[in-house]
Amino acid sequence: MPVTPVIPEFITVHLGLPNEPARNIQVPFVDYIKNVASSEIYPTWPENALRANILAQITFALNRIYTEWYPSQGYDFDITNTTQYDQKFIEGRDVFENISEIVDNIFNDYVVRQGTIQPYFTSFCNGTTTTCEGLSQWGTVELANQGMLPYEILQYYYGDDINIVFGAPVQGVIASYPGIPLRLGSAGDDVALIQRQLNRIARNYPAIPTIEETNGFFNVQTDAAVRKFQEIFNLTVDGIVGKATWYKIKFVYNAVKRLADLYSEGITLEEVEPIYSETLQEGDVGDQVRVVQYYLAVIGFFDENIPFVTVDGIYDQNTVQGVRAFQEQNGLEPTGIMDRFTWNALIAAYNNTINNLPPDLLSFSSEIYPGRFLSLGMQGDDVEDLQMFLQRAARNDPSIPPVQVTGVFDEATEAAVIAFQTEYDLPVNGIVGPITWNSIVQVSKGINVNQ
């Protein structure tokens, strides 16, 4: 999902109550709003009343989409067609010309509460047969006749602290679930998002341990928080954030934040701000680029269709060609740009490569990055290999403190990693990803990686 809301090209409407067997239909978002407006309000109303109502209808639908309200409950649609839960949609109905023109003009505008980014839950009712705390549709007519503008009408019902976002971009909306399970050793913005959401949920469910650093690294604290969440909400307790756990976290997060409520706590930009670049392309430089190059270099060693890529942190034409070749190999559009889909495919291909090494190379398998970020508290054979390489590196470079080979990533191991990262001009965080791993292996073999 984009960090800030976008206007979807399509919306999937369930033609019935949420749990009622009924058809789902996919409708262009603009046509959906025209249908709802023509079904809910009258074309003879003053234009300012029409615009206020349509803005509320747009925003309501976007709130459902942005929060993944129904997918987070296991449904395969965005919204229903019933006013009992959502807003009225009549398949195949004609729309009014003046309403159609207004929607064409404002379909990518929506309401937010000041200081938050998610589309506001613009609850409304007709104001005659049903009343509610939100907007009164018939009441907007009286206010418009008094000379109020659409924004003033919305303020009257939703408060002075609302804003209207104008001209939001239109694009396809991608489901928030990353497509691959997150687990101990995963890293990225999807991990950071889960960490932030779990910490907010923990305020309502204090049995869930707090994650001290929401830095995008799936560490032992994150694993403990996920397991406790799974235990509380009757999920398989394995510490893995697969699709079921991902959407259950999102559902509970929506609930504790009251995102489908007039008195929502709201989502701030800081809560969804990405840590990493969302895309990488030619001209970019840095450690993220080096990670891409490392993965491609390992995969390419076993696949002649992937050209050799130098691991230098510069997204040059050679890297573009490597990414394009990988994308073609995996049925992705060969843009040469690292996007979310390419990242996920690259990680999956890398893990498949290292888990299926030819027999004659198994003796060198310990030198290859094990596919998970290692950090304090983790344990396993890969931690044991890391400690062995750190020991050898310390013999070649006395600035690195020696460690014992225990298979447990303890504080001494973290201190040695930090010393190594400091000495070799790597990001100093005590976490071993592919670049730190590869550098430690090289130094353990007496190779000067600073040259």
N, C-alpha and C positions, 0 to 999 in steps of 0.2 A: 504494500500500500504506500502511496506517496506520503511524505511527511505532512504536508498541508493538503487540504482537500482539493480535488479536481472535479470537474463535471464529467460524469461518465458518458460514454457514447450510448450505452444501452443500460437498461434496468430490467431485472427479471421479476415479474409479477406473478404471485401465486393467486389463482382465481378461486379463493375460498379462505376459510379460517386456517390458521397456521398448521394445525394438526389434522386438517380435513383432506381426504384424498381429492385432489383437484389438479388441473393442468397448470403448468408454469409456462408463461409466454415471455419472450424477450422483446422489449419495445425500445425504440430510440428514446433517450431520456426526454428530449424536447417534445416528442409526441405524447409521452406519458404525462407530462405536466399539462399539456393542452387538454388532454382527456380528463384529467382530474379537475382542472379548473372549470371545464365545461360541465362537469358532473356535480360540482360542489357549489358553484356560485352562479349568479345571473349576469348575462352580458349587458343588461340594461342598467346595472349599477354604475355609479360615478367611477371614472377611470382611476382616481386615486385609491378608491376602495378595492377595485380589481387588482391594482398593482400590489397593494399591501397583502391581500389574500394570496396572490400568486407567489410572492416572495416567501410567505409562510409555508406554502405547499412545496416549493422548491427546497427550502431549508429542511423541512421535515423529512423529505425523501433522502436528502444528502446525509442527514444524521443517521438514518437507518443504514445507508451504504457505508459511511465512514467508520461507524462503530461495528460494522458487520454484525448487526443485532441478531438477525436470523441465522446466518452461518455459524455464529458462535454458539447457537443452541442446537446445531446439527441439521438445520434445514438447508435446502439447496436453492434458495431464492433470496431476493433482497427485501421484498415488501409484499404485503397482501393487498387485496383489492377491497377490503371491507373496512368501514369506518369504526367497527368495533375494536380494531387494533391499529389501523393506519388511516388511509384516506381512500375516497371512493374512486374506483376505476371501472369503466364499463367497456368491455372489449367490443371493438367495432363501431363505437358510437361516433356521430358527427361532432365536430367542434365548431364553436362560434368564431366568426372571422375576426372580430375585434379582440377576442381573447387570444387567438392564434398570433395576432400581430404583437400583442404585449409580451407573450411568452418568447417569441423570437427576439425581442428586444432585451429581455432581462433574464433569460434562462440560466446564464452563468453568473448571476449575483445571488448572494445568500447572507443570512443573518448570523452573527456571532456575538457572544458575550465578550465585552472588553477584557483583554488579558488572556483569552483562550483562543484556540484555533479550530476546534471541531464545530461543524454546523450546529447551531443551537436547536434544542428540542422545542420547536415552535408549535406547541400544542394549540389546537383550536377546536371550536364547536360552532354550531349554527346560531346559538344564542337565543333560540326560541324554544324548540322542542327539547333541546339539551343545552345545558350551561356548564362552564368549566372555568378554571382559573386563567386559562390562556385567552387567545383571541376569540372574540365573538364576530362571526362572519356578518351577521346582520348589523351588529354594532358598528362595523367599519363604515357602513353606508351613512349612518348618522354623523359620524366623525368627518367623513369626506364632505358631506353637505355643509358642515361647519367650517370648511376651508382647510382642514388638515391635509398635509402632504403624506405620501405613503410612509416615509420614515417616522413622521410624528405619530401616525396611527400605530405603527409597530411599537414605538416607545410607550405609547399609552397603555398597551397591553403587556409588554414584556419588560418595561423599565427603561430608565434613561441611559443605562450603561450597556446599550447594545450598539453594534456597528454593522454596517453593510459592507461586505466584500464585493467589489465590482470586478467583472471580467475575469473570473477564474478560468484557467486553461481547460480545454476539453481533451480528454485522452481516455484510453481504455483503462479500466480499474483492474489492478492485479490483486488477487487474494493475498492477504497478509502472510499466510503460512509460507515459509521459505521453500517448501518442497522437499527438504531433507531434514531428518531428525537432528535436533541439537542435543549434545551430551557433553559430559566431562571432556574438556580439551577443545571444544568448538570455540570459534571466535567470530566476531563481526557485529554489525548493528542489530541483527535479529536477536543475538544474545543480550545485548545492552537493553533492548526493548523489554525482553522478558524479565531481566533483572529489575528494571524500574517498576514494571507492573507488579511483580511479586513483592517488592518493598512497600508499594502502596497498599496492596492487599493485606500485608502483614500488620498494618495499623488496625485493621478490623479483625484480623485473625492472628493474634500475637504469638501463637504457637509456631508460626512460620518464622524461622530465623532470618534476621536482617542480613542483607548482602552489603558488606561495607563499601566496596568499590564497584559501581555499576559501569565497568570499563569495557564491556564487550568480551571478556574472557570467561568462559564457562569453567569456573574453578570449583574447589570443594565446597565453598560456602553456597554457591549457586546450586550445586548438586543437592546439598542438604535442604535448601529451601524448596526445590522442585519436589523432592521426595516427600517432605512434610505436606506440601500442597496436595500432592497426589493422594496421600493418606487421608487427609481431611475430606477430600471430595470424591472418595471412592473410585480412584483410578488405579491402574496397575502401578505399583510403587517400584519404579526402575530408574528414576532420575533422568529419564530420557524425555525430551519435549518433542513428541511426535504430534501428529495432527490433532488427536483427541485432547492431549494435554494443552497444546497451544491454544485451541479455541475455548477450552474450559477456563484457562487463565484469562483470556480476553473477556469471556462472559462475566466472570466474577469481578474483574477490573471494571467493566462497564457498570456493574451493579453497585460496587462500593463508591464509585465516582458519580453515580446517579446520572449517567449520560443521557438516559431517556427520561428526563425529568426537567420540569421548569426550573427547579432549584439545583441544577447540576453543579458539581464542583468544577467541572470543565477540565480540559487538557491544555496545558501551556506548551509553548514551543520548546522549552527546555526539556520537557518530558519525552519528546520525540526527536530531538536534534540528533542527527547522525554523527557518529564519531569518525567514521571512515568515509572516503569518497564513494559516492553512489555508483559512479562509473569511472573507468580509467581509459585513456585514449592517447593517441600519438601526441608527444610533447610533454606528457606528465612525467614526473620524476619522484623518487622516494622509495621507502621500504615496501609499500603496497605493491609497487611495480616489481620490485625484486622478488616478492613472494610469487607473483604471477609467473615471472621468468623461471624461478626455481621449479615450480610445478611443471611448466612446459618442458624444461630441460630434462627432468626425470622421465616424464611421459614420452618425450621425443627420443630418448635413448633406446626405448623399446618399440617405437613406432616410426617407421621411416617416412610416413606421410606428414609428420610434424617436423618442420625444419629446426635446426639447431638454434637455440636462443641463448645469448650471453646474459648472465645474471649480473647486471651492472646498475640496475635501478633507473634506467633511462628507457622510456617507452618510445623506441625508435621504430623505423620502418621494418627492421628485422623482427621486432616484437609484434608489430601489427600483422606481419605475415604468419608468424607462429600462432597468434590468436585466431586469425581467419582460417588457417588450416585445421585448427582444433574445432572451431565452430562447424566447418563443413563436415568434419568427421563425425560430429555428434548431432547432426540435423538441425543446427541453429543457423540463423541468418548470418552470413559471413561478413560482418561489419568491421571486424578488427577492433571492436570496442568491448571492454570488459564490463558487462552489465550483470544484473542479479542472476539471470538465467545461466550466463556463461560461467560466473563464479561457482554456482552450485554444480554445474556439469564438470567443471575443472576439478573441484574437490572430490567429487565422486569418482572421476577417472583416475585421479592420483591415488586415492585409496585402493581402487581396484588394481592398479599397477603394482603397488608395493605389496599387496596381499597375494599376488600371483606371479612372483618372481620366478624365472627359469631356475631349475635345480642347480645349474653351474654357477649361479650368482648368489645363492642363499648365504654363502660364507661372508658376503659383503653387505648383507641386508641390514646389519646393525648400523651401518654408516649412513643409511638413508633416513631422512626425517620420518618419524613414525606416523605422521598424519594427525597428531593432536597436540595442542599447545600444552606444555607441561608447566605446572606451577606448584606453589607451596601446598603440601598435604597430599599430593597425588602419589600413586605408587604403581609399580609394575615393572615388567622387563625393560620397557623403554626408558624408565627412570634409571634403572640399573645400568643400561648402556650409556646414558648421558653421564652418569657419575664416573664410569670407566673412562670416557673420553675427557672429562674434566681432569681426572687424575693425570692422564697422559699430557694434556695441555699444560698442566701446572709444572710438569717436569721440563717442558720447553720454555715456559714463561713463568718466572718466580713471582710475578705480580698477582697470579691467580692462586688463591688459597687452596690447599689440598682438601679433598673430601673423601669420605668413606663410601664404599660401594655397598649400599644397603637395599636399594630398590625403593626407598622412601624419599620423596622430595622434601627434605627437612630444611631447617633454617640455615644450616651450614651449606647445603647445596644452593639455596637461594643466594647466599652471600657470595659464593664462588661465581654464580651466573652473573650477578650484578657487577662483580669485579671484572669479569671477562667483557661484559657489554661496555663498561666504562673504558677499559683499555683499548678495545677495538672499535670504538666509535659507533656503537649500535644503540638503539633505543634502550634506555636503562629502566627496566621494570621488573627484572628478576623472573621473567616468563620466557620460556624457550619455545619460540616458533621456528619456522623453517630456516630463516636467515641466521638466527643465533645458533641453531643446531648445526647447520652446515659450516659456519665459521669455527665452532668448537671442534668439529671433526677435522677440519683442515689444519688448525693449530696443533691438534693432537698428533698429526702426522708430520709436524715440522714445517708446514707451509706458512709463509708470512702473508696473512690475508690483508694486511695494510698496504701492501705494495700496489 
